[in-house]
Amino acid sequence: MKKRTILSALALAAATLATGGALTQTAQAADAPGVAFVYLGNPGDAGWTYAHDQGSKEAEAKFGNKIKITRVENVPESADSERVFRDLANKGNKIIIGSSFGFQDFELKVAKDFPDTVFLHATGYKKAANFGTYDVRMYQGAYLAGVAAGYVTKTNTLGFVASVPIPEVVRNINAYTLGARSVNPKVHTKVIWINSWFDPGKEKQAAETLIGQGADVLLQNTDSSATLATAAEKHVHAFGWDSDMKKFGPEAHLGSVVAHWGVYYTAAIQQVLDGKWKNDPVWWGIPQKAVNLEDMNTSAIPANAMKDVDAKRTELAGGKWDVFTGPIKDQTGAVKVPAGKTLTDPELQRLNWYVEGVDGTLPK
């Protein structure tokens, strides 16, 4: 590595440590285009950041020394992130990827000052000439988990540990409930919001409370393995989220809703390298192999449930049916999605109501 490159890496490390982050960088050729990943947490969370890091490693394996990857961990969703994005842009990275919703405004602000750099942002909705958004349809995997849960539950009460009340999370709660009630109309879902993406202590407390309320199958839209581990302690069932979490509670584990971000990362990087990248929003799911319910526990899930999960997975893969295809009612019994209609992506991105079968009220 040339002296200039070493100094550059040291300068970026110093800037990152000043914001409380941690940095890793691959030792590729100095003239290789830089691809930088900015993480909210660290890959040790076994969840969200781990899944994105696996995606970055998939891209690294595909492109080898054609790119130079930098990873910055533990970056808060605040003005601190703006400094990290700006520093990465100043270092000449060709592609900069912000992998958390709260980075959106800070990343976009920096993007406007670096028009020749491509900025990619996970789960956002804003757009600029050099700023594109991407997401995976986790709700499709949540629906499949719900189908399995609808068969496994003995109390007809499901639990959901929720992070923050944004449409992304509401979609997953609703999809989980719709899947369960498609095979077991008696099911109800109880929800506890912890107002954090990653707080294993709060996640454990929420899971314990839900189990105390009678929930015997849990799902979460949070970033740690605490929900599954708690289910294992209490001898009920749960799913992994973002990655395969089976090792945290093998007997409790019914399957994991896994995000395969590498499918998108390899495609986007190739497009940029080929000069063919466009800033059109990308939202991939089961048809593109970006999401799946995996490592299902056939000793706990009955054969007819496995058959129904596989049938729904096939329907989703075909793209002719989606989770939010009507008729769908809200909690009051009013039809929100008529028969034959499917919510559009803009409607899904504004979703702010619970489907029939979800207990409680949505936080304001």
Legacy VTK file of the C-alpha trace (Angstrom):
# vtk DataFile Version 3.0
C-alpha trace
ASCII
DATASET POLYDATA
POINTS 364 float
0.000 0.000 0.000
1.379 3.404 -0.967
2.241 5.906 1.735
-0.511 8.234 0.527
-3.107 5.483 0.898
-1.897 4.665 4.414
-2.161 8.297 5.459
-5.637 8.479 3.918
-6.762 5.449 5.891
-5.309 6.868 9.095
-7.051 10.197 8.563
-10.385 8.490 7.990
-9.858 6.309 11.045
-9.166 9.367 13.163
-12.300 11.102 11.913
-14.342 7.980 12.533
-13.045 7.403 16.040
-13.884 11.013 16.851
-17.545 10.161 16.243
-17.404 6.922 18.223
-17.299 4.665 15.171
-14.932 1.907 14.121
-13.393 1.446 10.700
-12.132 -1.465 8.648
-10.687 -1.232 5.155
-9.696 -3.833 2.596
-6.153 -3.818 1.253
-6.978 -3.523 -2.439
-5.103 -1.650 -5.154
-4.814 2.074 -4.442
-6.445 2.981 -7.764
-9.445 0.658 -7.314
-12.791 2.507 -6.962
-13.718 2.923 -3.318
-16.979 1.491 -1.973
-17.776 2.611 1.587
-20.404 1.090 3.904
-21.654 3.082 6.904
-23.213 0.953 9.660
-25.406 2.049 12.543
-24.194 -0.825 14.700
-21.580 -3.524 14.353
-21.761 -6.947 12.707
-21.734 -8.610 16.106
-25.430 -7.723 16.520
-26.324 -10.907 14.561
-29.138 -8.899 12.985
-29.434 -5.801 10.798
-25.780 -4.742 10.634
-24.614 -8.339 10.419
-26.875 -8.893 7.405
-25.564 -5.783 5.634
-22.001 -6.793 6.422
-22.622 -10.207 4.905
-23.862 -8.396 1.805
-20.715 -6.286 1.654
-18.601 -9.428 1.920
-20.552 -10.994 -0.934
-19.716 -7.955 -3.075
-16.095 -8.121 -1.942
-15.884 -11.771 -2.980
-17.440 -11.032 -6.372
-15.342 -8.018 -7.357
-12.049 -8.823 -5.612
-9.377 -6.200 -6.244
-11.611 -4.330 -8.697
-12.957 -2.338 -5.749
-11.657 -1.135 -2.394
-14.167 -1.562 0.444
-14.263 0.543 3.610
-16.612 -0.244 6.481
-17.429 2.236 9.243
-19.250 0.816 12.275
-21.220 2.305 15.173
-22.176 5.555 13.454
-25.132 7.312 15.180
-28.111 8.638 13.221
-27.137 12.242 13.920
-24.912 15.042 12.647
-22.004 12.731 13.490
-23.030 10.619 10.496
-22.822 13.660 8.212
-19.172 14.086 9.167
-18.495 10.430 8.380
-20.252 10.611 4.993
-18.427 13.825 4.123
-15.064 12.405 5.093
-15.651 9.284 2.998
-16.616 11.472 0.027
-13.543 13.662 0.492
-11.410 10.503 0.386
-12.662 9.856 -3.144
-14.950 6.849 -2.629
-16.965 6.236 -5.780
-19.921 4.659 -3.953
-21.043 5.462 -0.384
-23.737 3.344 1.240
-25.727 4.357 4.323
-27.419 1.280 5.722
-29.890 2.791 8.200
-33.063 4.862 7.828
-31.935 7.674 10.131
-28.923 8.483 7.927
-31.143 9.726 5.109
-31.089 13.519 5.557
-27.421 13.656 6.570
-26.333 11.480 3.652
-28.469 13.432 1.188
-26.971 16.716 2.355
-23.473 15.413 1.641
-24.566 13.910 -1.685
-25.535 17.350 -2.985
-21.959 18.537 -2.412
-20.381 15.573 -4.252
-22.290 15.147 -7.543
-19.743 12.694 -8.983
-20.166 10.227 -6.100
-23.031 7.715 -6.000
-24.809 7.616 -2.644
-27.083 4.679 -1.790
-29.426 4.699 1.192
-31.268 1.787 2.800
-35.024 2.020 3.451
-35.311 5.729 2.591
-37.690 7.528 0.259
-35.907 10.705 -0.893
-34.137 11.102 -4.206
-31.457 13.167 -5.962
-29.492 12.762 -9.176
-26.688 10.888 -7.393
-28.731 9.580 -4.441
-30.735 6.367 -4.681
-32.696 4.296 -2.183
-32.994 0.557 -1.796
-34.844 -1.874 0.443
-35.892 -5.500 0.702
-39.466 -6.664 1.218
-39.092 -8.152 4.672
-42.862 -8.140 5.008
-43.003 -11.035 2.519
-40.868 -13.138 4.849
-42.924 -11.957 7.831
-46.063 -13.214 6.089
-44.521 -16.678 5.602
-43.487 -16.675 9.269
-47.082 -15.838 10.139
-48.383 -18.822 8.164
-46.107 -21.123 10.158
-47.020 -19.382 13.431
-50.725 -19.779 12.718
-50.272 -23.552 12.751
-47.856 -23.761 15.688
-49.596 -21.485 18.212
-51.619 -23.212 20.905
-52.895 -20.018 22.547
-53.865 -18.256 19.297
-51.829 -15.316 20.598
-48.743 -14.152 18.741
-46.249 -11.595 20.009
-44.307 -8.930 18.118
-41.390 -6.944 19.545
-41.425 -3.709 17.547
-38.695 -1.082 17.240
-39.959 2.335 16.122
-43.428 3.134 14.699
-42.645 3.769 11.035
-44.404 2.184 8.022
-41.618 -0.365 7.547
-42.314 -1.894 10.954
-46.100 -1.585 10.704
-45.947 -3.506 7.403
-44.133 -6.372 9.093
-46.563 -6.532 12.029
-49.506 -6.557 9.628
-47.934 -9.113 7.300
-47.166 -11.465 10.197
-50.778 -11.218 11.333
-52.230 -11.626 7.834
-50.150 -14.754 7.281
-51.241 -16.305 10.567
-54.927 -15.485 10.113
-54.893 -16.877 6.564
-54.617 -20.335 8.136
-55.992 -19.647 11.620
-58.597 -16.838 11.822
-58.636 -17.026 15.629
-55.121 -15.576 15.909
-54.459 -12.174 17.472
-51.123 -10.376 17.621
-49.963 -8.375 20.627
-47.309 -5.697 20.028
-44.819 -4.007 22.341
-42.849 -1.014 21.059
-39.386 -0.446 22.549
-38.594 2.739 20.552
-35.126 1.508 19.651
-33.623 -0.561 16.861
-31.078 -2.264 19.087
-31.530 -2.637 22.821
-31.209 -6.282 23.887
-32.332 -5.480 27.445
-35.568 -3.839 26.318
-36.107 -6.524 23.687
-35.831 -9.215 26.361
-38.247 -7.377 28.660
-40.748 -6.922 25.832
-40.529 -10.604 24.906
-41.062 -11.630 28.538
-44.098 -9.351 28.792
-45.624 -10.756 25.599
-45.078 -14.312 26.822
-46.721 -13.323 30.100
-49.713 -12.109 28.094
-50.082 -15.535 26.502
-48.060 -15.168 23.309
-46.407 -18.471 22.411
-44.885 -17.550 19.022
-42.821 -14.362 18.747
-41.404 -12.291 15.914
-39.457 -9.041 16.141
-38.403 -6.107 13.996
-35.377 -5.313 16.151
-31.704 -5.946 15.613
-30.592 -8.444 18.258
-31.230 -12.104 19.010
-32.766 -11.327 22.433
-36.329 -12.226 21.434
-35.392 -15.711 20.257
-33.119 -16.282 23.239
-35.927 -15.269 25.611
-38.377 -17.564 23.843
-35.911 -20.401 24.365
-35.648 -19.599 28.081
-39.438 -19.561 28.439
-40.018 -22.659 26.294
-42.089 -20.984 23.579
-41.294 -20.416 19.910
-39.878 -17.505 17.922
-38.263 -16.563 14.632
-34.918 -15.057 13.763
-34.870 -11.727 11.927
-32.406 -10.356 9.336
-30.116 -13.382 9.600
-30.335 -17.039 10.595
-30.471 -16.907 14.402
-31.044 -20.590 15.071
-27.946 -20.932 17.260
-29.464 -18.578 19.862
-32.320 -20.984 20.599
-32.394 -24.093 18.386
-35.478 -25.696 19.927
-37.440 -22.440 20.078
-36.423 -21.413 16.563
-39.131 -21.927 13.912
-37.152 -20.294 11.094
-35.504 -16.988 10.266
-36.629 -14.178 7.985
-33.314 -13.480 6.250
-32.344 -10.398 4.231
-29.859 -11.052 1.419
-28.500 -7.543 0.819
-25.652 -8.879 -1.288
-28.073 -9.480 -4.162
-28.577 -5.722 -4.395
-25.026 -4.651 -3.530
-23.420 -6.737 -6.255
-25.937 -5.498 -8.832
-25.622 -1.820 -7.854
-21.821 -1.851 -7.761
-21.702 -3.513 -11.180
-24.047 -0.860 -12.577
-21.863 1.952 -11.244
-18.692 0.349 -12.601
-20.372 -0.058 -16.005
-21.674 3.522 -15.994
-25.268 2.241 -16.094
-26.479 3.118 -12.599
-29.796 4.980 -12.306
-31.288 6.551 -9.204
-34.569 4.634 -9.479
-35.711 3.241 -6.093
-35.060 -0.488 -5.685
-37.305 -2.684 -3.541
-36.581 -6.365 -3.987
-38.082 -9.374 -2.276
-38.662 -13.074 -2.707
-38.789 -12.933 -6.543
-35.224 -11.549 -6.609
-34.022 -13.876 -3.800
-33.407 -10.849 -1.577
-35.654 -12.161 1.245
-36.669 -15.594 2.443
-37.911 -17.593 5.435
-35.078 -20.050 5.992
-33.854 -22.933 8.146
-37.365 -23.915 9.157
-37.782 -26.236 12.125
-39.594 -29.250 10.705
-39.692 -30.937 14.095
-41.891 -28.105 15.428
-43.784 -27.088 12.274
-46.309 -29.642 10.996
-46.020 -30.969 7.451
-49.231 -29.277 6.263
-47.880 -25.958 7.517
-44.648 -26.471 5.589
-46.709 -27.202 2.500
-48.721 -23.998 2.902
-45.578 -21.913 3.493
-44.004 -23.355 0.348
-47.163 -22.653 -1.666
-47.266 -19.018 -0.557
-43.537 -18.629 -1.210
-44.110 -19.885 -4.758
-46.963 -17.418 -5.257
-44.810 -14.551 -4.042
-41.891 -15.641 -6.221
-44.167 -15.570 -9.251
-44.987 -11.916 -8.632
-48.687 -12.277 -9.422
-49.826 -12.016 -5.810
-48.475 -10.037 -2.882
-49.110 -9.952 0.850
-51.240 -6.802 0.758
-53.723 -8.045 -1.839
-57.328 -7.596 -0.751
-59.708 -8.096 0.764
-57.985 -6.726 3.880
-59.787 -5.174 6.855
-58.441 -2.871 9.531
-59.002 -3.255 13.263
-62.495 -1.756 13.037
-63.562 -4.290 10.436
-63.613 -1.705 7.651
-62.311 -2.893 4.288
-59.076 -1.021 3.601
-58.013 -3.030 0.555
-60.856 -4.306 -1.643
-60.784 -7.739 -3.246
-58.673 -7.771 -6.363
-56.645 -4.702 -5.370
-53.060 -4.709 -4.110
-51.534 -1.818 -2.203
-49.049 0.083 -4.348
-45.497 0.677 -3.197
-46.232 4.333 -2.305
-49.216 3.153 -0.245
-47.087 0.538 1.511
-44.486 3.191 2.277
-47.148 5.305 4.026
-48.875 2.442 5.853
-50.082 3.717 9.237
-52.887 1.388 10.295
-53.167 -2.075 11.832
-54.943 -4.945 10.110
-57.741 -6.881 11.749
-56.271 -9.174 14.395
-53.623 -6.811 15.762
-54.458 -5.758 19.317
-53.866 -2.268 20.726
-53.370 1.084 19.068
-50.561 2.327 16.861
-48.385 4.934 18.617
-48.774 8.478 17.297
LINES 1 365
364 0 1 2 3 4 5 6 7 8 9 10 11 12 13 14 15 16 17 18 19 20 21 22 23 24 25 26 27 28 29 30 31 32 33 34 35 36 37 38 39 40 41 42 43 44 45 46 47 48 49 50 51 52 53 54 55 56 57 58 59 60 61 62 63 64 65 66 67 68 69 70 71 72 73 74 75 76 77 78 79 80 81 82 83 84 85 86 87 88 89 90 91 92 93 94 95 96 97 98 99 100 101 102 103 104 105 106 107 108 109 110 111 112 113 114 115 116 117 118 119 120 121 122 123 124 125 126 127 128 129 130 131 132 133 134 135 136 137 138 139 140 141 142 143 144 145 146 147 148 149 150 151 152 153 154 155 156 157 158 159 160 161 162 163 164 165 166 167 168 169 170 171 172 173 174 175 176 177 178 179 180 181 182 183 184 185 186 187 188 189 190 191 192 193 194 195 196 197 198 199 200 201 202 203 204 205 206 207 208 209 210 211 212 213 214 215 216 217 218 219 220 221 222 223 224 225 226 227 228 229 230 231 232 233 234 235 236 237 238 239 240 241 242 243 244 245 246 247 248 249 250 251 252 253 254 255 256 257 258 259 260 261 262 263 264 265 266 267 268 269 270 271 272 273 274 275 276 277 278 279 280 281 282 283 284 285 286 287 288 289 290 291 292 293 294 295 296 297 298 299 300 301 302 303 304 305 306 307 308 309 310 311 312 313 314 315 316 317 318 319 320 321 322 323 324 325 326 327 328 329 330 331 332 333 334 335 336 337 338 339 340 341 342 343 344 345 346 347 348 349 350 351 352 353 354 355 356 357 358 359 360 361 362 363
